[in-house]
Amino acid sequence: MGPALFQIETDGSVQPVAFAAMGSGFAAAMSVLESQYRPSLTVEEGKALLHAAISSGILNDMGSGSRVDMCVIDWEGKVDYLRDVRDGTFPSSSSSS
């Protein structure tokens, strides 16, 4: 099957999903994801979409934090941590395998 993302609901049910959002800003983030996600996104397009979704959650919910942090895991298992992304550019701050 390969890598997959699963959402666990409050009733304990589990379902595979293409994307998910959680936390107090999830509604705003989900609206961005639902309107812009497509399966053929490149990694860079995915990072930009994630930044837009999290930023929307931050701006539209007073209970959300103020930083955008990302973790990108590629098909080979390389992990790239992006901390405090502010302007939509994505230099890696640390990575590991």
Disulfide bonds with the S-S distance in Angstrom:
none
